[in-house]
Amino acid sequence: IERLEYEIFDIPRPDGIIYLDVPVKHALELLEMNAEEMLEKKKYLTEGKDVVEDSLEYLENSRNAALKLVKAHNDWYHVDCIDGGAMMSKQTIHEKVLSSAQHIISD
């Protein structure tokens, strides 16, 4: 993938990647909470979820792959969005993202 993106397609290599980690259980809860809003935004769907969002296995595999990338690459930054079993506030997540971005900028 790296060769395809950065050499063949000549996509600029990012200085860093910030991964916002939300366990699948919590992501599904958020999807359920926002189902009406999602239906309005995704009028092409008859349900509130698209094919990817509806596959628990796909979501788990995607999260696990991202967590492996975070561990394998020092230019990936992990932002845990859950504390004590609950979603952190937008402000707290913002502060964590900003801190990661500052690390990227200063490196």
C-alpha positions as CSV (number, residue, x, y, z in Angstrom):
1,I,0.0,0.0,0.0
2,E,2.8,2.4,0.9
3,R,4.4,1.9,-2.6
4,L,1.0,2.4,-4.3
5,E,0.1,5.6,-2.4
6,Y,3.5,7.3,-2.0
7,E,5.4,6.2,-5.1
8,I,2.9,5.4,-7.8
9,F,0.1,7.8,-7.0
10,D,2.6,10.3,-5.5
11,I,0.3,11.1,-2.6
12,P,2.2,13.2,0.0
13,R,3.3,11.2,3.0
14,P,1.7,12.5,6.1
15,D,3.9,13.7,8.9
16,G,1.7,11.8,11.3
17,I,-1.6,10.0,11.7
18,I,-3.9,10.4,14.6
19,Y,-6.0,7.4,15.3
20,L,-9.1,8.1,17.4
21,D,-9.8,4.8,19.2
22,V,-13.4,4.0,20.1
23,P,-14.0,0.3,20.9
24,V,-16.6,-1.2,18.6
25,K,-19.1,-1.6,21.4
26,H,-19.1,2.1,22.0
27,A,-19.1,3.0,18.3
28,L,-22.2,0.9,17.8
29,E,-23.9,2.7,20.7
30,L,-23.1,6.0,19.1
31,L,-24.5,4.8,15.8
32,E,-27.7,3.7,17.6
33,M,-28.0,7.1,19.4
34,N,-27.6,9.0,16.2
35,A,-29.7,6.7,14.0
36,E,-32.3,9.4,13.1
37,E,-29.6,12.0,12.3
38,M,-27.7,9.4,10.2
39,L,-30.9,8.5,8.2
40,E,-31.3,12.2,7.3
41,K,-27.7,12.4,6.2
42,K,-27.7,9.1,4.4
43,K,-31.0,9.1,2.7
44,Y,-29.7,6.5,0.3
45,L,-29.9,3.9,3.1
46,T,-33.1,2.3,4.3
47,E,-31.4,1.6,7.7
48,G,-29.2,3.9,9.8
49,K,-26.1,1.9,9.0
50,D,-24.2,1.2,5.8
51,V,-22.8,-2.2,4.9
52,V,-19.5,-1.6,6.8
53,E,-21.2,-0.2,9.9
54,D,-23.6,-3.2,10.0
55,S,-20.7,-5.8,10.1
56,L,-19.5,-6.4,13.6
57,E,-16.6,-8.6,12.3
58,Y,-15.5,-5.9,9.9
59,L,-15.5,-3.2,12.5
60,E,-13.6,-5.4,15.0
61,N,-11.0,-6.3,12.3
62,S,-10.7,-2.7,11.2
63,R,-10.0,-1.6,14.8
64,N,-7.5,-4.4,15.4
65,A,-5.7,-3.5,12.2
66,A,-5.5,0.1,13.2
67,L,-4.2,-0.7,16.7
68,K,-1.5,-2.9,15.1
69,L,-0.5,0.0,12.8
70,V,-0.3,2.3,15.9
71,K,2.1,-0.1,17.5
72,A,4.2,-0.7,14.4
73,H,4.7,2.9,13.3
74,N,6.1,5.7,15.3
75,D,4.3,8.3,13.2
76,W,0.9,7.0,14.3
77,Y,-0.6,8.6,17.4
78,H,-3.2,6.8,19.5
79,V,-6.0,8.8,21.1
80,D,-8.1,6.8,23.4
81,C,-11.6,8.2,23.4
82,I,-13.0,6.1,26.3
83,D,-12.3,6.6,30.0
84,G,-13.8,4.5,32.7
85,G,-16.1,2.8,30.1
86,A,-17.6,6.0,28.9
87,M,-17.0,8.3,25.9
88,M,-14.8,11.2,26.8
89,S,-16.2,14.7,26.2
90,K,-15.6,16.4,22.9
91,Q,-13.3,18.9,24.6
92,T,-11.2,16.2,26.2
93,I,-10.8,14.4,22.9
94,H,-10.0,17.7,21.2
95,E,-7.2,18.4,23.8
96,K,-5.7,14.9,23.2
97,V,-5.8,15.3,19.4
98,L,-4.3,18.8,19.8
99,S,-1.5,17.3,21.9
100,S,-0.8,14.6,19.3
101,A,-0.8,17.2,16.5
102,Q,1.7,19.3,18.5
103,H,4.0,16.3,18.7
104,I,3.7,15.8,15.0
105,I,4.4,19.4,14.2
106,S,7.4,19.6,16.6
107,D,9.1,16.4,15.2
